[in-house]
Amino acid sequence: MSIADLRRDYSHATLSEQDVDQDPLRQFADWFNQARSAEVPEPNAMSLATVGNNGKPSLRIVLLKDFDERGFTWYTNYESRKGEDLLQNPHAALTFFWVELERQIRIEGRVERVDEAESDAYFQIRPIKSRLGAIASAQSRPIASREQLEQQFETASQTYGETPPRPQQWGGYRLTPDWIEFWQGRRSRLHDRIAYTRTAEGSWDRQRLQP
């Protein structure tokens, strides 16, 4: 079978204007909880797209760590490529794809760093080795070998023991959405797509999009 022949006809569920909440953040919470109940592997895994001053997009998978009425939060090294992109262009896009439920959510908006107290609080609940790894790794920077990386980790472990401090170059980002789309796979590629756009007054307009 060639790649061109790989396909799947989606038939798990439907999505109508009557099905969705008027508030897309509540709708996200509903779908996210359904993904967790369905035991979707890593339901908080999301694609994060950024664009720097060079105009070239960059995409990677990160883990959502919180969401509320303010937006969607994740944590990373501020000096990584995504951190540099967001410093130059504080707008990004997120995508969740839960193949088991034949669902996709796309989110676009403006990104800001969370405050230091919030980053400190999350850093302290991370596993100890993850905290040490955040200190040891200069994320996205070249390194000569795996052995050098492991030596940097060992140095951090010997230096800080069980109480490593949060590095100043590490912390959280929050995307405040201005556009969210909910996608439900359907037969014959006639998928259901319901999109929300934030208005100037802060409310949400909702419309169906063609697949």
C-alpha positions in Angstrom: 0.0 0.0 0.0 1.4 3.4 -1.0 1.3 6.5 1.3 -1.4 7.9 -1.0 -3.6 5.0 -0.2 -3.5 5.5 3.6 -6.8 6.8 4.8 -9.5 6.4 7.4 -13.1 7.3 7.2 -14.1 9.0 10.5 -17.4 8.0 12.0 -17.0 8.3 15.8 -19.3 11.3 16.5 -20.8 14.5 15.1 -20.6 18.2 16.1 -23.3 20.8 15.6 -23.8 24.4 16.7 -26.3 23.0 19.2 -23.7 20.7 20.7 -21.1 23.3 21.6 -21.0 25.7 24.5 -21.2 29.4 23.9 -17.8 29.8 25.6 -15.0 28.0 23.7 -13.0 27.7 26.9 -15.8 25.7 28.6 -16.1 23.7 25.4 -12.3 23.0 25.5 -12.7 21.8 29.1 -15.5 19.5 28.1 -13.6 17.9 25.3 -10.3 17.7 27.3 -12.1 15.9 30.1 -13.6 13.5 27.6 -10.2 12.8 26.2 -8.9 12.0 29.7 -11.9 9.8 30.4 -11.2 7.9 27.2 -7.6 7.4 28.3 -6.2 9.1 25.3 -2.3 8.9 25.6 -1.0 12.2 26.8 -4.1 14.3 26.1 -2.2 17.4 27.1 0.3 17.0 24.3 0.0 19.9 21.8 1.8 21.2 18.8 3.1 24.7 19.4 3.9 26.8 16.3 6.0 30.0 16.5 7.5 32.4 14.0 10.5 34.6 14.6 11.8 37.7 12.8 13.0 35.6 9.9 9.4 34.8 9.1 10.0 31.0 9.1 7.6 28.9 11.2 8.9 26.4 13.8 6.8 23.6 15.2 7.2 21.2 18.2 5.2 19.2 20.7 5.0 20.6 24.3 2.7 19.7 27.2 -0.2 21.8 28.4 0.2 22.3 32.2 -2.8 24.5 32.9 -5.8 26.1 31.3 -8.5 28.5 32.7 -10.4 31.6 31.6 -7.0 33.4 31.0 -5.7 30.9 28.5 -3.4 27.9 28.0 -0.1 27.5 29.9 3.1 25.5 29.3 6.7 25.7 30.6 10.0 25.8 28.9 13.4 27.4 28.6 13.0 31.1 27.7 16.3 30.9 25.7 15.2 28.0 23.5 14.3 28.6 19.9 10.6 28.9 20.8 11.5 31.3 23.5 13.5 33.5 21.1 10.7 33.3 18.6 8.1 34.5 21.1 10.4 37.3 22.2 10.5 38.5 18.6 6.8 37.7 17.8 4.5 37.1 20.8 1.9 35.2 18.8 1.5 31.4 18.5 -0.8 28.6 17.5 -1.6 25.4 19.3 -3.1 22.1 18.0 -4.4 19.2 19.9 -5.2 16.0 18.0 -6.9 13.1 19.7 -7.1 10.4 17.0 -8.9 8.0 19.3 -11.8 10.5 19.4 -11.3 11.7 15.8 -11.0 15.2 17.2 -8.8 18.2 16.7 -8.7 21.6 18.4 -6.8 24.6 16.9 -6.0 27.7 19.0 -4.4 31.0 18.0 -3.6 34.0 20.2 -1.1 36.2 21.9 1.5 34.8 24.3 3.0 36.3 27.5 5.2 34.9 30.2 3.4 33.9 33.4 4.6 35.8 36.6 7.6 34.5 38.5 5.5 33.2 41.4 3.5 31.0 39.1 6.7 29.6 37.5 8.3 29.0 40.9 5.2 27.1 42.2 5.1 24.8 39.1 8.9 24.2 39.2 8.7 23.0 42.8 6.2 20.3 41.9 8.2 18.9 39.1 10.1 15.6 39.6 13.6 16.3 41.0 15.3 15.0 37.9 13.2 17.2 35.7 14.2 20.2 37.8 17.9 19.3 37.6 17.5 18.7 33.8 16.2 22.3 33.4 19.4 23.6 35.1 21.7 21.2 33.2 20.4 21.8 29.7 20.9 25.0 27.6 17.9 24.0 25.5 18.3 24.2 21.7 22.0 25.0 21.9 24.5 22.6 20.3 26.5 20.2 22.5 29.5 18.0 21.6 28.2 14.7 23.0 25.6 12.9 25.1 28.4 12.3 27.6 28.8 16.1 28.1 25.1 16.5 28.7 25.1 13.8 31.3 28.2 15.4 33.0 26.3 18.7 33.1 23.4 16.9 34.8 25.7 15.3 37.3 27.3 18.7 38.1 23.9 20.2 38.7 22.9 17.2 40.9 26.1 17.6 43.0 25.7 21.3 43.3 22.0 21.6 44.2 21.1 18.1 45.6 17.4 17.9 46.5 16.7 21.6 46.4 17.5 22.9 42.9 16.3 26.5 42.3 14.3 27.5 39.3 16.7 28.9 36.7 15.9 32.5 35.7 15.8 31.4 32.0 13.1 28.8 32.7 9.4 29.4 33.2 5.9 29.5 31.9 4.1 31.0 28.9 0.3 31.6 28.6 -1.5 31.9 25.3 -4.6 34.1 25.5 -6.8 32.9 22.6 -8.5 35.1 20.1 -9.5 32.2 17.8 -10.4 28.5 18.6 -11.7 25.8 16.2 -13.2 22.5 17.2 -13.0 19.8 14.5 -14.8 16.5 14.5 -13.9 13.9 11.9 -16.9 12.8 9.7 -17.4 10.4 6.8 -16.3 11.3 3.3 -14.1 14.0 4.6 -17.2 16.2 5.3 -15.8 17.1 8.7 -17.6 19.3 11.3 -15.8 22.5 12.1 -17.0 25.1 14.6 -14.8 28.2 15.0 -15.0 30.9 17.6 -13.5 34.4 17.1 -13.1 36.8 20.0 -14.7 40.2 19.4 -13.3 43.6 20.3 -15.7 43.6 23.3 -14.3 40.3 24.5 -17.3 38.1 23.7 -17.1 35.2 21.1 -18.6 34.9 17.6 -19.3 31.4 16.5 -19.6 30.0 13.0 -19.5 26.7 11.0 -16.6 26.3 8.6 -16.6 24.2 5.5 -14.2 21.2 5.7 
